[in-house]
Amino acid sequence: MNQPVIPNYPPGFVIKVGSHQAKILKYLTSGGFAQIYSVEISPKDEYTNSNIACLKRVIVPNKSGLNVLRTEVDAMKLLKNNRHVVSYIDSNAAKSEFGNGSYEVFLLMEYCERGSLLDFMNTKLRERLQEQEVLNIMNQVCQGIAAMHKLLPPLIHRDIKIENVLISGDGLFKVCDFGSVCGIIRPPRNPQELQYVQHDVMKNTTAQYRSPEMIDLVKGFPIERKIRHLGSWCVALQIMLLHYTFREDREVAILNGRYQYPAYPIYSDRLKNVVRVLLSPHPVKRPNICQLLEEISKIQNIPCPIDNFYLERSRHQGAVSVMPVNFSRANTTQFTDQSAKETTAIRVGKEISPLKPQLSPIKSSYGPVLVMTKTTPNSFNSHHTPPPIGIVSNKTIAKPLYNSLEDGNNGLENHYLSSSVPAISYLANQHANDNIRNTTKLNIPAQNSTGSKNKTYVDSETQTLEEPSLQHTRILPHISTDRTDNTGNSIVSRLGVQLRNVITNDSSASSSIDTVQETGNSIKSAIESLKNSVSGMANNVKALSVENARNHLERLGSSYSIGSNNNIAKPNSAPIIPAVVTTHTSNSLKTAVSSPTHSELSDENELYDTLHLPDPKTSFQSPSPLKYAVDRKMKASIEKRVLNLLKNAEDSPVKKTAAGYGKYTKRPKMVSPTNPHYHLVRQNSVSQTPLILSARGSSGHPVVVPALINRDNDNGKYPAKSKAPPVVPKKPDHLRPKPPKKPAHLSSLKINKKHSTTVLNTPADLLSDTAVDELEKSFKQRYPSTVS
Ligand SMILES: Nc1ncnc2c1ncn2[C@@H]1O[C@H](COP(=O)(O)OP(=O)(O)OP(=O)(O)O)[C@@H](O)[C@H]1O
């Protein structure tokens, strides 16, 4: 969003925001797009019982920019009064005097006087966050996220990061900045959708917090809440724990689940296990937010602050809260009888079969691999440790203010498994204004007359408009008590507008896609996209471990012919986000995807592969000969390159160092007042430019966390015309920091083979030890549906 530069309001300046008068007290800061003030409001806010609030002022150049702000406001209204979400107070939008057709949006919200989690972490650079602190922060932030995931349809924050967690005066951690929220984004089904999703992910997420499925769209996982998009929080968590030692390329690390712990403080194996499971590159192996919160609470020895709404809905519906897992490993004896029955029912596909033809590719591949999720009842434990930092005591942890959202809803949360009816939610009906209604008519979710198994693809910008049954809209119960809608409108319906704009190539009303080329309408651009993506994939293969390269090969699935001397592109010379296409035509995988029986799925690898592959039958509704010709060619090319890589790798293993990955950040380094070795730097425009962490190695040389490999500038954006980011010259050996010698007491630690391809330039330890393995096993037993 291009923004005119505007002067700050002076203290004492009074403006009207909705039904409130706001007097500027102090200019606080500027976000990527906003000016932030503390203000005195009248009347006072009932929820916070305070007359001090925070004013966010944003100038947007046009109406489409206004929509983005409306999304934020709507999300805040839906989440209002949750104690772990920054509470909405009032808002309004008006035409601005700055720039023709521009608007000014004012958003009044609860004032979090203790600043952000980033600020807090910066005060802890020396002693770092202790386990109880980490757990407390996680617990509270997860509650905020849970409130979003609990909505029907659920909302995904997409930009959870330490800058977007604020701390209120009474020490509560709260999620803020809902400018990137969306519904579930299904996997792209064609180059046009792929381009759109790529664009959208780039625009709305922060690189270092992306989940693997956001980075590697080729895998075809839907980007959704719950386990599949906990990625953002997982990485945030990772940063909290590990921000001092995260050296190597982030995207590669995220994709491969590689991470390191600092040498101190020592975290418990149980917490490490949570991190380990959370950071699994495979989304199926990650817990949903309820399971995560349960586990965190157990480690803390406190009652879980929320009920498992997935499970409740399942029970309510007499169906299961399904999750695609490797059920061959699930210990069904741990389920209750009822659960076991339900599981069986799902396994044989009874519930989902009628809807199966509608499934999108990835849904088909997940298809019957469904298992009841198990949760353990909350248990109170009296001996808990009070949180050490300004965090609420356990006594104050109450059930969140979940309201009538649950009443009479249709319960099934993972319905992307059950239906792919493109949808806009009931929110659309409740919030839509005239502008949007026209669009929501196209996107309203179909629900059958029984109200069960309705869909969940709520969003989205990637939603196609192919579904005919849009007339049976059921308006679900009231969600928010606030219906003033000064600027409000349906979040999802607006996303529907954007999709329509993509499909109709109407760029006038949408902010997301600016050019015809971006919408991928022409065959040429589609082919370009495919080529670039494939090239990106091939290039990325080098950056991945050999093991991953093998996985790529396996996923290609057909007979290979070893190519001659194809050069592999230099590491990190292309975007890490590859396209969808080349795996779609694999016959062997078609078979695996189309009829995965229990026995067929008993092998983990097989399941893994199965889950990765979109169903070619459904991935492209009308495959053209041209597309397949391109596919074949590209597939052959990739096979050649990958095989070549494997061959070369066996001869001379790729030496991977942090210095070898991508370019280094150009950010100026700021020396922390408390610790000269480590720095946390907040970036403006954080949607595109993440927190840059840098450190000084023991040699005194700055060891800067590599910036994104697929970025070319500080805004994290691609150059306008460039197909691939520039290749960064290799750093001369003498300039590289020498990895310090491993302390003797750590030399016996078992290094995970998977991780061993990376040369780590940090004294920190890889903690893939047996104790953690044991804990993971135990975690699997307790959450068999979560971890395969
Ligand atoms: N309610 C609040 N109370 C106190 N400080 C706040 C509040 N809201 C925002 N801030 C401060 O302002 C900063 C920017 O706010 P916010 O993230 O909402 O703006 P933004 O323009 O969307 O930023 P970005 O795009 O950079 O994420 C926050 O990181 C925080 O430091």
The ligand as a Gaussian input file, in Angstrom:
#p B3LYP/6-31G(d) Opt

LIG

0 1
 N       -3.032000      -1.319000      21.264000
 C       -1.752000      -0.968000      21.292000
 N       -1.177000      -0.570000      22.414000
 C        0.123000      -0.221000      22.453000
 N        0.938000      -0.245000      21.379000
 C        0.416000      -0.638000      20.215000
 C       -0.945000      -1.007000      20.105000
 N       -1.192000      -1.349000      18.828000
 C       -0.040000      -1.204000      18.198000
 N        0.931000      -0.778000      19.007000
 C        2.335000      -0.537000      18.653000
 O        2.406000      -0.126000      17.314000
 C        3.132000      -1.069000      16.561000
 C        2.513000      -1.189000      15.187000
 O        1.174000      -1.553000      15.311000
 P        0.458000      -2.465000      14.219000
 O        1.261000      -3.700000      14.065000
 O       -0.968000      -2.607000      14.547000
 O        0.614000      -1.508000      12.961000
 P        0.810000      -1.921000      11.487000
 O        0.912000      -0.724000      10.650000
 O       -0.189000      -2.942000      11.114000
 O        2.202000      -2.541000      11.639000
 P        2.872000      -3.590000      10.771000
 O        2.285000      -3.515000       9.433000
 O        4.270000      -3.094000      10.866000
 O        2.621000      -4.880000      11.484000
 C        3.070000      -2.343000      17.377000
 O        4.148000      -3.198000      17.107000
 C        3.100000      -1.822000      18.774000
 O        4.409000      -1.530000      19.167000

